[in-house]
Amino acid sequence: MTIELDTTLSQAEVLYLSFSQIVADIDRRKAEQENPLSSNSLRNRSSTASAKLAATNLSALQLSDDLRELLSNANV
């Protein structure tokens, strides 16, 4: 069994960039929830029920320090 290095590295890069974008999106949305006046009014057009659900789901998300460290180490 052989592993194609170029393909594996490309897939790893895509996964890393996706993970980085998800973390940034979670952080941005949490910041918007903490300070709703600074958020874009177009994003707040959802119904009250879906807004409460989104708030509940985001508040339940906890990213470990180890995962955040992966991002900071890769940027060095």
Residue frames relative to the residue before (quaternion, step in Angstrom):
aa qw qx qy qz dx dy dz
M 1.0000 0.0000 0.0000 0.0000 0.00 0.00 0.00
T 0.0851 -0.7958 0.5989 0.0280 3.56 -0.88 0.97
I 0.2787 -0.7351 0.5961 0.1633 3.53 -1.22 0.59
E 0.3551 -0.7240 0.5535 0.2082 3.53 -0.82 1.03
L 0.3911 -0.7668 0.4622 0.2131 3.57 -0.42 1.23
D 0.6662 0.5120 -0.3159 0.4408 3.61 0.84 -0.93
T 0.6679 0.4965 -0.2962 0.4686 3.58 0.93 -0.91
T 0.6623 0.5135 -0.3014 0.4547 3.57 0.93 -0.90
L 0.6652 0.4929 -0.2995 0.4743 3.58 0.95 -0.86
S 0.6370 0.5217 -0.3279 0.4632 3.60 0.99 -0.76
Q 0.6656 0.4913 -0.2994 0.4753 3.57 0.92 -0.88
A 0.6391 0.5207 -0.3266 0.4624 3.59 1.00 -0.78
E 0.6517 0.5137 -0.3173 0.4590 3.58 0.97 -0.80
V 0.6454 0.5097 -0.3183 0.4715 3.59 0.97 -0.82
L 0.6592 0.5011 -0.3095 0.4675 3.59 0.93 -0.85
Y 0.6454 0.5172 -0.3194 0.4626 3.59 0.97 -0.83
L 0.6777 0.4867 -0.2953 0.4655 3.59 0.87 -0.93
S 0.6250 0.5245 -0.3341 0.4718 3.60 1.05 -0.71
F 0.6493 0.5124 -0.3046 0.4723 3.57 0.95 -0.91
S 0.6510 0.5214 -0.3087 0.4572 3.57 0.93 -0.91
Q 0.6678 0.4987 -0.2961 0.4666 3.58 0.97 -0.86
I 0.6355 0.5224 -0.3286 0.4639 3.59 1.01 -0.77
V 0.6476 0.5099 -0.3150 0.4705 3.59 0.95 -0.86
A 0.6579 0.5032 -0.3088 0.4676 3.59 0.93 -0.88
D 0.6515 0.5154 -0.3100 0.4624 3.58 1.01 -0.80
I 0.6369 0.5153 -0.3221 0.4745 3.59 0.98 -0.82
D 0.6641 0.5046 -0.3038 0.4606 3.58 0.90 -0.93
R 0.6550 0.5128 -0.3105 0.4600 3.58 0.96 -0.88
R 0.6843 0.4843 -0.2928 0.4598 3.59 0.88 -0.91
K 0.6298 0.5137 -0.3374 0.4750 3.58 1.03 -0.71
A 0.6421 0.5127 -0.3225 0.4699 3.59 1.00 -0.79
E 0.6430 0.5148 -0.3218 0.4669 3.60 1.00 -0.75
Q 0.6487 0.5111 -0.3230 0.4622 3.58 1.03 -0.73
E 0.6592 0.5098 -0.3085 0.4588 3.56 1.03 -0.75
N 0.7884 0.1423 -0.0593 0.5955 3.57 1.10 -0.70
P 0.1160 -0.8589 0.4944 0.0661 3.62 0.42 1.20
L 0.5889 0.5896 -0.3811 0.4005 3.64 1.10 -0.44
S 0.6937 0.4711 -0.2829 0.4656 3.59 1.09 -0.59
S 0.5825 0.5988 -0.3840 0.3932 3.61 1.20 -0.27
N 0.6156 -0.5596 0.4198 0.3629 3.52 -1.25 0.47
S 0.4585 -0.7130 0.4548 0.2729 3.61 -0.73 1.02
L 0.5903 0.5797 -0.3762 0.4171 3.61 1.12 -0.49
R 0.6542 0.5130 -0.3147 0.4580 3.58 1.11 -0.56
N 0.6898 0.4851 -0.2756 0.4614 3.59 1.19 -0.35
R 0.4324 0.7157 -0.4508 0.3124 3.58 1.12 0.56
S 0.4563 0.6893 -0.4539 0.3325 3.58 1.20 0.14
S 0.6188 -0.5466 0.4075 0.3902 3.53 -1.25 0.38
T 0.6561 -0.5262 0.3622 0.4019 3.56 -1.21 0.44
A 0.6500 0.5273 -0.3253 0.4400 3.59 0.94 -0.82
S 0.6973 0.4512 -0.2903 0.4753 3.60 0.85 -0.87
A 0.6088 0.5412 -0.3549 0.4588 3.59 1.11 -0.61
K 0.6491 0.5005 -0.3159 0.4779 3.59 1.00 -0.79
L 0.6387 0.5208 -0.3264 0.4629 3.57 1.02 -0.79
A 0.6514 0.5084 -0.3148 0.4670 3.58 0.93 -0.85
A 0.6475 0.5140 -0.3177 0.4643 3.58 0.98 -0.82
T 0.6499 0.5132 -0.3162 0.4630 3.56 0.97 -0.82
N 0.6749 0.4959 -0.3035 0.4543 3.57 0.86 -0.91
L 0.6787 0.4847 -0.3046 0.4601 3.60 0.90 -0.82
S 0.6590 0.5022 -0.3264 0.4550 3.57 0.96 -0.75
A 0.6458 0.5182 -0.3212 0.4595 3.58 1.17 -0.50
L 0.5991 0.5743 -0.3638 0.4230 3.59 1.19 -0.41
Q 0.0357 0.7750 -0.6282 0.0587 3.53 -0.79 1.07
L 0.1862 -0.7839 0.5862 0.0846 3.55 -0.57 1.16
S 0.4265 -0.7264 0.4742 0.2560 3.56 -0.69 1.05
D 0.6236 -0.5461 0.4159 0.3741 3.53 -1.26 0.49
D 0.6081 0.5654 -0.3506 0.4332 3.58 1.10 -0.67
L 0.6654 0.4899 -0.3054 0.4733 3.59 0.98 -0.82
R 0.6459 0.4985 -0.3237 0.4791 3.58 0.99 -0.78
E 0.6161 0.5508 -0.3397 0.4490 3.59 1.08 -0.69
L 0.5846 0.5702 -0.3696 0.4433 3.58 1.09 -0.63
L 0.6703 0.4926 -0.2954 0.4698 3.57 0.97 -0.85
S 0.6949 0.4764 -0.2915 0.4530 3.58 0.87 -0.90
N 0.6490 0.5149 -0.3225 0.4580 3.61 1.04 -0.68
A 0.6576 0.5166 -0.3116 0.4511 3.58 1.04 -0.71
N 0.6776 0.4985 -0.2906 0.4560 3.59 1.14 -0.56
V 0.5592 0.6196 -0.3842 0.3946 3.60 1.25 -0.14
